[in-house]
């Protein structure tokens, strides 16, 4: 294949020009967004402890969950909601 292009320089130039013209023709038709849509990183942790009192949830579940979440170096404390026997936690993650 290399010998084909070396022996026929006009064909080689036409081949390259074809791709250059095709690229220049296609360039203005490309859809480029300045701010593309993206999903923010979100993690939800749900802990269910049936029959537990709020004080038990605080000491046995919430504190351990906060410590584990803080180990992954989140920039701010997680949002934690603790209705009856359930703990919902949303760590505030950011893009690296």
KOLRO-41964 format. One line per field, with one value per residue (C-alpha): residue number from 1; x, y, z. Coordinates in steps of 0.5 Angstrom, whole numbers, plus 2048, in hexadecimal, padded with zeros to 3 digits. Example, Ala and Ser with C-alpha at 12.3 -4.5 7.8 and 13.67 -1.06 7.14 Angstrom:
REM KOLRO-41964
balum	1:2
u	819:81B
v	7F7:7FE
w	810:80E
This chain:
REM KOLRO-41964
balum	1:2:3:4:5:6:7:8:9:10:11:12:13:14:15:16:17:18:19:20:21:22:23:24:25:26:27:28:29:30:31:32:33:34:35:36:37:38:39:40:41:42:43:44:45:46:47:48:49:50:51:52:53:54:55:56:57:58:59:60:61:62:63:64:65:66:67:68:69:70:71:72:73:74:75:76:77:78:79:80:81:82:83:84:85:86:87:88:89:90:91:92:93:94:95:96
u	800:806:809:802:802:80A:809:803:804:7FE:7F9:7FC:7FB:7F4:7F3:7F5:7F1:7EB:7EB:7ED:7E8:7E3:7E5:7E5:7DE:7DB:7DF:7D9:7D4:7D6:7D2:7D6:7D3:7D7:7D4:7D2:7CD:7D0:7CE:7D0:7D3:7CE:7CE:7C8:7C9:7C3:7C3:7BD:7BD:7B6:7B4:7BA:7B8:7BB:7C1:7C3:7C3:7C7:7CD:7CD:7CB:7CC:7D3:7D6:7D3:7D6:7DD:7DD:7DA:7DF:7E5:7E4:7E6:7DF:7E0:7DA:7D6:7D1:7C9:7C6:7BF:7BC:7B5:7B2:7B7:7BA:7C0:7C1:7C8:7CA:7D2:7D3:7D8:7DC:7DF:7E7
v	800:805:803:805:80C:80D:80B:810:817:81A:815:815:81D:81C:817:81C:822:81E:81C:824:826:821:824:82B:82A:826:82B:830:82B:828:828:82B:82D:832:82F:828:825:821:81D:81F:819:817:812:810:80B:808:805:801:7FF:7FD:7FE:803:809:810:810:809:80B:811:80D:806:808:810:811:80B:80D:814:811:80C:812:817:812:813:81A:81E:825:826:822:81E:81F:81A:819:814:813:80D:807:80A:80E:811:814:818:81A:821:81E:823:821:820
w	800:802:7FB:7F7:7FB:7F9:7F2:7F1:7F4:7F1:7F3:7FA:7FA:7F8:7FD:802:800:7FF:807:808:804:808:80F:80D:80A:810:816:816:816:81C:823:828:82F:833:839:838:83D:842:848:84F:853:858:85D:862:868:86B:872:875:87C:87E:885:886:88A:888:88D:88B:884:885:889:885:87E:87D:880:87D:876:877:879:873:86E:870:86F:868:868:867:867:86B:870:86E:86E:873:874:879:879:87D:87D:876:875:86E:86C:866:866:863:85D:858:852:852
